[in-house]
């Protein structure tokens, strides 16, 4: 049973211009699909993107922690009695002097790889000075409190 061909319901044949437009549209879609697949298979680029994202997150977290440490150090310093602050300052001065002496000794006697590591450690300490000072202040305060109670 075949249907009779009715000229009024059949869609007219597409014109050459319409066919070219369809072909061009299909080419564009195919190109976009191929590009998307290529992006998904580019493991190196995806790994670099992920590494960049993780690095940005770590940097942001480090900034938060540094700010929190500075805030805590400020609170601890505000609560310390004046004699404790004086003792901490005196101890910090002694530590700086001893560190300078040790640095000179290392520079005079240590081999180059050890000196490079010492320079790197000193730079790390300078970069985190607030945290180190807060820890030193808290340590001195605890030491003085225990000493006074004993």
Secondary structure, DSSP 8 states (H G I E B T S, - for coil): ------TTTS-----HHHHHHHHHHHHHHHHHHHHHHHHHH-HHHHHHHHHHHHHHHHHHHHHHHHHHHHHHHHHHHHHS-HHHHHHHHHHHHHHHHHHHHHHHHHHHHS-HHHHHHHHHHHHHHHHTHHHHHHHHHHHHHHHHHHHHH-
